[in-house]
Amino acid sequence: MSDIPTPPPAVPPPVATGGLILYLDFDGVLHPEDVHMRTGRGPYIASPEGHTLFEHAELLERVLLPYPGVRIVLSTSWVRMYKSVARVARKLPPELRERVIGATYHGAMDAESFRQAPRGMQVWSDVLRRKPDDWLAVDDDYLHWPTWCRDKLVRTHEIQGISTPVVLADLRAKLAAMHGE
């Protein structure tokens, strides 16, 4: 494990550390990945038609129901766009919102350096700071994940998100394993 990088010391430690963490992306997880922002309109799904923002949020609620101790850390670019974890968490239904304890992005970070880092390294950096007892990441971005983190990734479908049977089975199995089941 000596070849695993450590995060820069300039970022303060998170308020909440330890516990069981689910790193949650939005785009490609809770709805299709092709989301755009428009001034005055906010976020919208550009394609494909027939989908809605956060259409799979209730599904995630049901999957997490047997695991009340699992907390959520947002690993979505929405936090950088909205410049607030609380503002982004308000987009989630109350049952998921209550689980949110932070984000991988912190205002003290260099936004451009963070944006250029692969998602897996963004998550890994937060794992090193937050020191969870165990963790999973749910994301459609699977490129450039560190080899030592790949078993913690639940890779979703870029359009169907967590709703595909194989993704749901993987998420449920990894949550159960995280709880020693």
N, CA, C and O of each residue as an XYZ file, in Angstrom:
724
protein
N       0.820     -1.194      0.000
C       0.000      0.000      0.000
C       0.863      1.256      0.000
O       0.310      2.355      0.039
N       2.165      1.151     -0.041
C       3.031      2.325      0.012
C       2.952      3.167     -1.250
O       3.347      4.333     -1.223
N       2.451      2.615     -2.369
C       2.360      3.384     -3.598
C       1.060      4.163     -3.710
O       0.821      4.798     -4.737
N       0.206      4.137     -2.680
C      -1.062      4.854     -2.687
C      -0.802      6.301     -2.293
O      -0.236      6.567     -1.233
N      -1.221      7.251     -3.157
C      -0.963      8.664     -2.855
C      -1.803      9.156     -1.687
O      -2.870      8.613     -1.399
N      -1.316     10.171     -1.030
C      -2.058     10.799      0.059
C      -2.563     12.154     -0.408
O      -1.959     12.767     -1.289
N      -3.663     12.633      0.167
C      -4.216     13.910     -0.273
C      -3.341     15.067      0.194
O      -2.565     14.932      1.140
N      -3.476     16.195     -0.477
C      -2.705     17.362     -0.041
C      -3.154     17.803      1.348
O      -4.343     17.725      1.657
N      -2.234     18.263      2.191
C      -2.576     18.616      3.570
C      -3.358     19.914      3.718
O      -3.866     20.186      4.806
N      -3.476     20.721      2.680
C      -4.107     22.028      2.791
C      -5.617     21.952      3.026
O      -6.205     22.912      3.523
N      -6.253     20.835      2.680
C      -7.697     20.719      2.809
C      -8.026     20.272      4.231
O      -7.497     19.264      4.701
N      -8.890     21.010      4.914
C      -9.212     20.643      6.299
C      -9.950     19.305      6.356
O     -10.591     18.908      5.383
N      -9.861     18.613      7.489
C     -10.561     17.335      7.606
C     -12.069     17.555      7.583
O     -12.548     18.620      7.972
N     -12.811     16.562      7.134
C     -14.272     16.704      7.123
C     -14.827     16.710      8.541
O     -14.194     16.214      9.472
N     -16.002     17.271      8.687
C     -16.656     17.324      9.989
C     -17.001     15.909     10.453
O     -16.797     15.564     11.617
N     -17.530     15.087      9.528
C     -17.912     13.714      9.864
C     -16.876     12.750      9.316
O     -16.549     12.787      8.129
N     -16.357     11.885     10.185
C     -15.398     10.876      9.760
C     -15.879      9.507     10.239
O     -16.787      9.402     11.063
N     -15.245      8.458      9.699
C     -15.607      7.098     10.068
C     -16.939      6.681      9.483
O     -17.469      7.349      8.595
N     -17.477      5.589      9.972
C     -18.787      5.104      9.553
C     -18.778      4.422      8.202
O     -17.724      4.151      7.627
N     -19.966      4.153      7.711
C     -20.166      3.509      6.419
C     -20.633      4.560      5.427
O     -21.619      5.259      5.666
N     -19.923      4.668      4.317
C     -20.155      5.761      3.371
C     -20.516      5.226      1.992
O     -19.927      4.263      1.500
N     -21.505      5.881      1.382
C     -21.850      5.658     -0.019
C     -21.523      6.950     -0.756
O     -22.154      7.981     -0.527
N     -20.531      6.888     -1.645
C     -20.187      8.031     -2.488
C     -21.158      8.025     -3.655
O     -21.220      7.060     -4.416
N     -21.915      9.104     -3.793
C     -23.027      9.147     -4.740
C     -22.848     10.224     -5.795
O     -22.763     11.413     -5.490
N     -22.794      9.779     -7.047
C     -22.879     10.681     -8.189
C     -24.361     10.794     -8.547
O     -25.149      9.933     -8.158
N     -24.750     11.822     -9.269
C     -26.139     11.970     -9.705
C     -26.310     11.532    -11.159
O     -27.107     10.644    -11.464
N     -25.546     12.173    -12.054
C     -25.718     11.957    -13.490
C     -25.192     10.565    -13.869
O     -24.043     10.219    -13.595
N     -26.066      9.782    -14.505
C     -25.714      8.419    -14.855
C     -25.962      7.450    -13.717
O     -25.672      6.260    -13.841
N     -26.497      7.947    -12.602
C     -26.811      7.096    -11.447
C     -28.294      7.231    -11.096
O     -29.037      6.249    -11.125
N     -28.716      8.448    -10.765
C     -30.110      8.692    -10.393
C     -30.969      9.131    -11.575
O     -32.192      9.205    -11.463
N     -30.342      9.414    -12.681
C     -30.998      9.790    -13.935
C     -29.944      9.692    -15.044
O     -28.771      9.481    -14.737
N     -30.320      9.840    -16.329
C     -29.313      9.759    -17.397
C     -28.189     10.768    -17.217
O     -28.369     11.810    -16.588
N     -27.034     10.449    -17.772
C     -25.838     11.276    -17.578
C     -25.836     12.566    -18.383
O     -25.059     13.467    -18.067
N     -26.652     12.691    -19.386
C     -26.612     13.867    -20.259
C     -27.433     15.017    -19.671
O     -28.497     15.363    -20.184
N     -26.925     15.595    -18.599
C     -27.598     16.702    -17.919
C     -26.830     17.990    -18.214
O     -25.600     18.019    -18.176
N     -27.574     19.044    -18.505
C     -26.983     20.352    -18.777
C     -27.611     21.385    -17.853
O     -28.696     21.179    -17.308
N     -26.910     22.495    -17.691
C     -27.425     23.605    -16.890
C     -27.755     24.765    -17.825
O     -26.986     25.080    -18.733
N     -28.878     25.383    -17.599
C     -29.258     26.560    -18.377
C     -29.667     27.650    -17.401
O     -30.468     27.423    -16.495
N     -29.108     28.830    -17.598
C     -29.423     29.973    -16.745
C     -30.931     30.202    -16.741
O     -31.567     30.267    -17.793
N     -31.476     30.322    -15.561
C     -32.904     30.561    -15.426
C     -33.743     29.299    -15.495
O     -34.908     29.308    -15.099
N     -33.175     28.228    -15.986
C     -33.920     26.975    -16.089
C     -33.374     25.925    -15.129
O     -34.113     25.056    -14.666
N     -32.094     26.007    -14.836
C     -31.471     25.015    -13.971
C     -31.109     23.766    -14.745
O     -31.002     23.794    -15.971
N     -30.918     22.660    -14.025
C     -30.509     21.430    -14.694
C     -31.665     20.807    -15.476
O     -32.827     20.898    -15.081
N     -31.318     20.181    -16.581
C     -32.312     19.457    -17.370
C     -31.607     18.323    -18.111
O     -30.414     18.403    -18.404
N     -32.352     17.284    -18.403
C     -31.815     16.152    -19.152
C     -31.913     16.485    -20.629
O     -33.006     16.687    -21.159
N     -30.773     16.541    -21.289
C     -30.742     16.889    -22.708
C     -31.213     15.727    -23.581
O     -31.929     15.933    -24.561
N     -30.814     14.523    -23.227
C     -31.241     13.336    -23.968
C     -30.967     12.113    -23.112
O     -30.097     12.196    -22.245
N     -31.620     11.025    -23.281
C     -32.756     10.829    -24.182
C     -34.048     11.368    -23.569
O     -34.129     11.619    -22.367
N     -35.050     11.538    -24.423
C     -36.343     12.049    -23.958
C     -37.045     11.011    -23.107
O     -36.751      9.818    -23.184
N     -37.969     11.479    -22.302
C     -38.780     10.583    -21.496
C     -38.220     10.306    -20.112
O     -38.825      9.564    -19.337
N     -37.078     10.888    -19.791
C     -36.485     10.690    -18.475
C     -36.633     11.967    -17.656
O     -36.789     13.057    -18.206
N     -36.583     11.818    -16.334
C     -36.696     12.967    -15.449
C     -35.516     12.984    -14.472
O     -34.927     11.946    -14.171
N     -35.192     14.162    -13.994
C     -34.145     14.285    -12.997
C     -34.527     13.495    -11.740
O     -35.671     13.553    -11.291
N     -33.587     12.776    -11.189
C     -33.739     12.017     -9.950
C     -34.811     10.938    -10.023
O     -35.427     10.589     -9.016
N     -35.027     10.414    -11.226
C     -36.067      9.403    -11.409
C     -35.774      8.106    -10.638
O     -36.696      7.331    -10.383
N     -34.526      7.859    -10.265
C     -34.195      6.637     -9.531
C     -33.862      6.894     -8.060
O     -33.337      6.014     -7.378
N     -34.166      8.085     -7.578
C     -33.872      8.423     -6.178
C     -34.675      7.544     -5.224
O     -34.139      7.079     -4.218
N     -35.936      7.314     -5.519
C     -36.758      6.472     -4.642
C     -36.261      5.032     -4.652
O     -36.341      4.346     -3.633
N     -35.752      4.567     -5.779
C     -35.172      3.232     -5.850
C     -33.957      3.141     -4.924
O     -33.801      2.155     -4.203
N     -33.106      4.151     -4.939
C     -31.957      4.156     -4.046
C     -32.413      4.183     -2.586
O     -31.814      3.518     -1.741
N     -33.455      4.937     -2.284
C     -34.008      4.952     -0.922
C     -34.372      3.545     -0.478
O     -34.030      3.133      0.630
N     -35.072      2.800     -1.344
C     -35.508      1.446     -0.998
C     -34.315      0.506     -0.806
O     -34.317     -0.330      0.097
N     -33.298      0.649     -1.657
C     -32.118     -0.205     -1.546
C     -31.382      0.061     -0.238
O     -30.857     -0.868      0.376
N     -31.339      1.316      0.193
C     -30.628      1.684      1.417
C     -31.453      1.474      2.689
O     -30.901      1.513      3.789
N     -32.736      1.257      2.562
C     -33.618      1.131      3.721
C     -33.118      0.135      4.777
O     -33.178      0.453      5.965
N     -32.627     -1.055      4.402
C     -32.142     -1.991      5.423
C     -30.835     -1.554      6.093
O     -30.373     -2.202      7.032
N     -30.246     -0.469      5.618
C     -28.935     -0.022      6.107
C     -29.007      1.423      6.595
O     -28.454      2.316      5.954
N     -29.681      1.666      7.720
C     -29.864      3.048      8.185
C     -28.565      3.749      8.565
O     -28.536      4.978      8.633
N     -27.498      3.010      8.813
C     -26.229      3.625      9.191
C     -25.387      4.104      8.031
O     -24.363      4.752      8.242
N     -25.793      3.800      6.809
C     -25.015      4.239      5.647
C     -25.266      5.728      5.408
O     -26.407      6.163      5.252
N     -24.175      6.498      5.382
C     -24.245      7.932      5.111
C     -23.807      8.194      3.673
O     -23.094      7.389      3.075
N     -24.236      9.318      3.131
C     -23.940      9.659      1.737
C     -22.961     10.822      1.689
O     -23.118     11.826      2.384
N     -21.942     10.655      0.845
C     -21.034     11.739      0.498
C     -21.241     11.987     -0.994
O     -21.092     11.077     -1.810
N     -21.580     13.210     -1.338
C     -21.853     13.546     -2.741
C     -20.550     13.604     -3.531
O     -19.618     14.321     -3.167
N     -20.502     12.840     -4.611
C     -19.328     12.850     -5.496
C     -19.758     13.319     -6.877
O     -19.300     12.797     -7.894
N     -20.621     14.283     -6.902
C     -21.195     14.804     -8.136
C     -20.660     16.206     -8.435
O     -20.371     16.977     -7.519
N     -20.533     16.522     -9.706
C     -20.084     17.859    -10.118
C     -21.100     18.935     -9.741
O     -20.784     20.124     -9.780
N     -22.299     18.534     -9.382
C     -23.318     19.503     -8.977
C     -22.844     20.336     -7.785
O     -23.209     21.506     -7.670
N     -22.043     19.756     -6.905
C     -21.572     20.489     -5.723
C     -20.703     21.669     -6.151
O     -20.808     22.755     -5.581
N     -19.858     21.466     -7.139
C     -19.027     22.574     -7.638
C     -19.892     23.628     -8.323
O     -19.651     24.824     -8.157
N     -20.891     23.204     -9.087
C     -21.746     24.152     -9.810
C     -22.596     24.985     -8.853
O     -22.717     26.199     -9.020
N     -23.180     24.333     -7.855
C     -24.050     25.024     -6.908
C     -23.286     25.637     -5.738
O     -23.835     26.440     -4.985
N     -22.010     25.252     -5.589
C     -21.139     25.790     -4.537
C     -21.684     25.563     -3.128
O     -21.444     26.359     -2.221
N     -22.432     24.448     -2.957
C     -23.003     24.177     -1.644
C     -23.497     22.727     -1.568
O     -24.269     22.279     -2.415
N     -23.050     22.019     -0.561
C     -23.544     20.661     -0.336
C     -25.025     20.719      0.028
O     -25.818     19.925     -0.479
N     -25.402     21.647      0.898
C     -26.793     21.747      1.348
C     -27.741     22.039      0.185
O     -28.817     21.449      0.103
N     -27.353     22.939     -0.706
C     -28.216     23.267     -1.851
C     -28.394     22.065     -2.764
O     -29.486     21.837     -3.286
N     -27.338     21.298     -2.958
C     -27.421     20.115     -3.813
C     -28.228     19.021     -3.115
O     -29.051     18.360     -3.749
N     -28.000     18.826     -1.825
C     -28.725     17.792     -1.082
C     -30.227     18.046     -1.101
O     -31.013     17.099     -1.060
N     -30.635     19.311     -1.162
C     -32.069     19.633     -1.211
C     -32.745     19.092     -2.470
O     -33.971     18.999     -2.515
N     -31.975     18.740     -3.479
C     -32.543     18.165     -4.701
C     -33.008     16.722     -4.464
O     -33.812     16.188     -5.228
N     -32.490     16.098     -3.395
C     -32.815     14.708     -3.082
C     -34.073     14.625     -2.240
O     -34.428     15.585     -1.557
N     -34.760     13.475     -2.282
C     -35.904     13.292     -1.379
C     -35.422     13.291      0.079
O     -34.260     12.980      0.341
N     -36.293     13.631      1.018
C     -35.886     13.775      2.421
C     -35.127     12.582      2.999
O     -34.174     12.772      3.755
N     -35.528     11.361      2.660
C     -34.884     10.177      3.224
C     -33.421     10.063      2.799
O     -32.591      9.595      3.578
N     -33.094     10.481      1.587
C     -31.697     10.485      1.141
C     -30.981     11.727      1.652
O     -29.825     11.652      2.068
N     -31.658     12.861      1.624
C     -31.065     14.127      2.079
C     -30.549     14.008      3.514
O     -29.482     14.532      3.835
N     -31.296     13.325      4.369
C     -30.905     13.170      5.772
C     -29.613     12.383      5.932
O     -28.942     12.508      6.957
N     -29.251     11.582      4.949
C     -28.038     10.764      5.008
C     -26.787     11.530      4.553
O     -25.667     11.095      4.823
N     -26.967     12.650      3.874
C     -25.838     13.383      3.293
C     -25.022     14.054      4.397
O     -25.554     14.813      5.206
N     -23.716     13.759      4.415
C     -22.827     14.344      5.429
C     -21.714     15.184      4.821
O     -20.903     15.752      5.553
N     -21.659     15.273      3.502
C     -20.603     16.064      2.879
C     -20.449     15.738      1.414
O     -21.316     15.115      0.800
N     -19.319     16.173      0.860
C     -19.033     15.967     -0.556
C     -17.538     15.745     -0.746
O     -16.729     16.086      0.118
N     -17.193     15.179     -1.872
C     -15.774     14.987     -2.178
C     -15.100     16.319     -2.474
O     -13.898     16.473     -2.258
N     -15.869     17.275     -2.964
C     -15.325     18.606     -3.247
C     -15.535     19.506     -2.032
O     -16.605     19.508     -1.424
N     -14.523     20.249     -1.699
C     -14.560     21.178     -0.570
C     -14.151     22.548     -1.092
O     -13.265     22.640     -1.942
N     -14.771     23.601     -0.608
C     -14.490     24.956     -1.065
C     -13.042     25.387     -0.923
O     -12.600     26.303     -1.616
N     -12.293     24.739     -0.030
C     -10.880     25.087      0.146
C      -9.990     24.461     -0.923
O      -8.796     24.751     -0.997
N     -10.580     23.600     -1.748
C      -9.803     22.941     -2.802
C      -9.687     23.842     -4.020
O     -10.512     24.731     -4.231
N      -8.661     23.603     -4.812
C      -8.543     24.278     -6.094
C      -9.538     23.617     -7.043
O      -9.382     22.448     -7.395
N     -10.554     24.360     -7.453
C     -11.648     23.791     -8.252
C     -11.152     23.190     -9.560
O     -11.626     22.127     -9.961
N     -10.223     23.832    -10.226
C      -9.741     23.337    -11.511
C      -8.927     22.057    -11.345
O      -9.084     21.124    -12.133
N      -8.075     21.995    -10.351
C      -7.303     20.772    -10.090
C      -8.235     19.622     -9.741
O      -8.035     18.493    -10.189
N      -9.253     19.915     -8.939
C     -10.211     18.884     -8.571
C     -10.958     18.395     -9.812
O     -11.118     17.191    -10.010
N     -11.407     19.319    -10.634
C     -12.164     18.959    -11.839
C     -11.343     18.087    -12.776
O     -11.887     17.187    -13.416
N     -10.056     18.336    -12.866
C      -9.197     17.581    -13.777
C      -8.832     16.199    -13.243
O      -8.400     15.340    -14.012
N      -8.994     15.971    -11.957
C      -8.671     14.659    -11.383
C      -9.738     13.642    -11.783
O     -10.922     13.977    -11.819
N      -9.340     12.412    -12.083
C     -10.342     11.373    -12.361
C     -11.247     11.169    -11.157
O     -10.819     11.354    -10.017
N     -12.487     10.792    -11.403
C     -13.462     10.621    -10.325
C     -12.950      9.666     -9.256
O     -13.126      9.919     -8.064
N     -12.326      8.584     -9.663
C     -11.815      7.632     -8.681
C     -10.803      8.257     -7.736
O     -10.780      7.925     -6.551
N      -9.972      9.149     -8.238
C      -8.995      9.822     -7.381
C      -9.669     10.862     -6.483
O      -9.235     11.086     -5.353
N     -10.724     11.491     -6.985
C     -11.484     12.413     -6.144
C     -12.078     11.669     -4.943
O     -12.006     12.133     -3.805
N     -12.662     10.511     -5.226
C     -13.256      9.701     -4.160
C     -12.166      9.193     -3.226
O     -12.306      9.283     -2.006
N     -11.078      8.658     -3.788
C     -10.006      8.120     -2.949
C      -9.432      9.187     -2.023
O      -9.140      8.913     -0.859
N      -9.273     10.381     -2.532
C      -8.764     11.474     -1.712
C      -9.695     11.728     -0.527
O      -9.239     11.982      0.588
N     -11.007     11.656     -0.780
C     -11.959     11.855      0.310
C     -11.921     10.682      1.292
O     -12.046     10.877      2.500
N     -11.750      9.482      0.778
C     -11.631      8.316      1.672
C     -10.458      8.517      2.629
O     -10.566      8.229      3.821
N      -9.353      9.006      2.109
C      -8.185      9.240      2.955
C      -8.450     10.320      4.004
O      -7.957     10.230      5.128
N      -9.220     11.331      3.641
C      -9.550     12.401      4.584
C     -10.615     11.963      5.589
O     -10.516     12.253      6.782
N     -11.639     11.259      5.088
C     -12.823     10.935      5.904
C     -12.624      9.673      6.747
O     -13.257      9.517      7.791
N     -11.757      8.787      6.300
C     -11.429      7.549      7.022
C     -12.666      6.724      7.394
O     -12.868      6.407      8.567
N     -13.494      6.374      6.401
C     -14.673      5.564      6.727
C     -14.274      4.155      7.159
O     -13.200      3.662      6.813
N     -15.156      3.526      7.918
C     -14.946      2.129      8.298
C     -15.036      1.244      7.056
O     -14.307      0.260      6.932
N     -15.926      1.597      6.149
C     -16.047      0.937      4.848
C     -16.806      1.888      3.934
O     -17.462      2.822      4.396
N     -16.711      1.641      2.638
C     -17.327      2.560      1.691
C     -17.595      1.882      0.358
O     -17.000      0.858      0.022
N     -18.518      2.492     -0.394
C     -18.827      2.137     -1.778
C     -18.993      3.424     -2.559
O     -19.321      4.466     -1.992
N     -18.766      3.352     -3.856
C     -19.038      4.481     -4.747
C     -19.986      3.999     -5.834
O     -19.796      2.923     -6.401
N     -21.006      4.800     -6.121
C     -21.967      4.477     -7.175
C     -21.810      5.544     -8.240
O     -22.089      6.720     -8.008
N     -21.354      5.114     -9.427
C     -20.977      6.087    -10.455
C     -20.955      5.423    -11.827
O     -20.635      4.240    -11.943
N     -21.293      6.180    -12.858
C     -21.146      5.656    -14.228
C     -19.754      5.943    -14.773
O     -19.369      5.391    -15.804
N     -18.999      6.796    -14.100
C     -17.631      7.123    -14.511
C     -16.703      6.061    -13.928
O     -16.451      6.041    -12.724
N     -16.205      5.194    -14.779
C     -15.368      4.083    -14.314
C     -13.931      4.188    -14.817
O     -13.088      3.371    -14.448
N     -13.643      5.175    -15.648
C     -12.307      5.303    -16.213
C     -11.321      5.846    -15.185
O     -11.655      6.723    -14.388
N     -10.125      5.321    -15.215
C      -9.008      5.813    -14.398
C      -9.232      5.668    -12.896
O      -8.655      6.420    -12.110
N     -10.065      4.709    -12.488
C     -10.190      4.430    -11.059
C      -8.924      3.724    -10.614
O      -8.443      2.841    -11.323
N      -8.372      4.077     -9.477
C      -7.187      3.379     -8.978
C      -7.496      1.887     -8.805
O      -8.600      1.525     -8.398
N      -6.545      1.045     -9.105
C      -6.773     -0.398     -9.009
C      -7.215     -0.804     -7.612
O      -8.014     -1.729     -7.463
N      -6.707     -0.126     -6.583
C      -7.046     -0.506     -5.215
C      -8.455     -0.070     -4.809
O      -8.893     -0.368     -3.698
N      -9.165      0.624     -5.685
C     -10.528      1.074     -5.377
C     -11.599      0.393     -6.225
O     -12.786      0.515     -5.924
N     -11.211     -0.305     -7.254
C     -12.201     -0.807     -8.227
C     -13.231     -1.744     -7.615
O     -14.371     -1.788     -8.077
N     -12.856     -2.487     -6.591
C     -13.819     -3.396     -5.963
C     -14.871     -2.634     -5.150
O     -15.878     -3.219     -4.752
N     -14.655     -1.359     -4.903
C     -15.600     -0.525     -4.150
C     -16.572      0.222     -5.072
O     -17.501      0.878     -4.601
N     -16.353      0.116     -6.378
C     -17.173      0.843     -7.353
C     -18.345     -0.003     -7.825
O     -18.173     -1.150     -8.238
N     -19.539      0.578     -7.758
C     -20.710      0.006     -8.399
C     -20.903      0.834     -9.660
O     -21.348      1.981     -9.612
N     -20.559      0.232    -10.775
C     -20.621      0.943    -12.059
C     -22.043      0.893    -12.612
O     -22.616     -0.180    -12.801
N     -22.594      2.068    -12.865
C     -23.968      2.164    -13.345
C     -24.012      2.354    -14.852
O     -22.996      2.605    -15.499
N     -25.210      2.227    -15.389
C     -25.451      2.432    -16.812
C     -25.672      3.923    -17.044
O     -26.424      4.555    -16.302
N     -25.026      4.499    -18.069
C     -25.069      5.951    -18.266
C     -26.467      6.510    -18.524
O     -26.692      7.704    -18.326
N     -27.404      5.680    -18.959
C     -28.776      6.155    -19.179
C     -29.718      5.600    -18.112
O     -30.505      6.347    -17.532
N     -29.644      4.312    -17.854
C     -30.555      3.660    -16.907
C     -30.112      3.795    -15.449
O     -30.879      3.480    -14.538
N     -28.885      4.259    -15.221
C     -28.410      4.474    -13.858
C     -28.411      3.208    -13.029
O     -27.943      2.160    -13.473
N     -28.943      3.312    -11.811
C     -28.962      2.155    -10.908
C     -30.114      1.205    -11.199
O     -30.221      0.158    -10.560
N     -30.977      1.547    -12.148
C     -32.203      0.764    -12.346
C     -32.005     -0.556    -13.083
O     -32.907     -1.395    -13.062
N     -30.878     -0.773    -13.726
C     -30.697     -2.039    -14.450
C     -30.517     -3.175    -13.440
O     -29.879     -2.979    -12.406
N     -31.061     -4.344    -13.719
C     -30.981     -5.462    -12.765
C     -29.558     -5.822    -12.347
O     -29.328     -6.116    -11.174
N     -28.604     -5.807    -13.265
C     -27.233     -6.181    -12.906
C     -26.612     -5.154    -11.965
O     -25.866     -5.525    -11.059
N     -26.903     -3.890    -12.161
C     -26.380     -2.839    -11.278
C     -27.029     -2.935     -9.897
O     -26.348     -2.842     -8.875
N     -28.342     -3.119     -9.875
C     -29.037     -3.264     -8.589
C     -28.503     -4.459     -7.810
O     -28.300     -4.371     -6.599
N     -28.275     -5.566     -8.492
C     -27.752     -6.760     -7.828
C     -26.357     -6.489     -7.265
O     -26.053     -6.901     -6.145
N     -25.510     -5.801     -8.028
C     -24.168     -5.476     -7.564
C     -24.226     -4.549     -6.349
O     -23.513     -4.763     -5.369
N     -25.070     -3.527     -6.413
C     -25.210     -2.588     -5.297
C     -25.698     -3.310     -4.046
O     -25.141     -3.129     -2.963
N     -26.724     -4.119     -4.194
C     -27.258     -4.850     -3.034
C     -26.218     -5.802     -2.449
O     -26.073     -5.891     -1.230
N     -25.498     -6.510     -3.313
C     -24.479     -7.467     -2.842
C     -23.355     -6.734     -2.101
O     -22.890     -7.203     -1.062
N     -22.922     -5.600     -2.624
C     -21.832     -4.868     -1.977
C     -22.269     -4.208     -0.676
O     -21.480     -4.106      0.263
N     -23.517     -3.761     -0.612
C     -24.037     -3.222      0.647
C     -24.123     -4.336      1.688
O     -23.751     -4.137      2.844
N     -24.611     -5.502      1.280
C     -24.709     -6.634      2.209
C     -23.328     -7.040      2.698
O     -23.141     -7.292      3.888
N     -22.364     -7.105      1.795
C     -20.993     -7.467      2.187
C     -20.404     -6.443      3.140
O     -19.696     -6.800      4.082
N     -20.694     -5.169      2.899
C     -20.205     -4.111      3.762
C     -20.763     -4.275      5.181
O     -20.140     -3.850      6.154
N     -21.919     -4.885      5.282
C     -22.552     -5.107      6.589
C     -22.330     -6.519      7.109
O     -22.978     -6.935      8.070
N     -21.424     -7.256      6.487
C     -21.082     -8.587      6.967
C     -22.148     -9.628      6.741
O     -22.180    -10.652      7.424
N     -23.025     -9.375      5.782
C     -24.115    -10.334      5.498
C     -23.686    -11.342      4.443
O     -24.466    -12.222      4.077
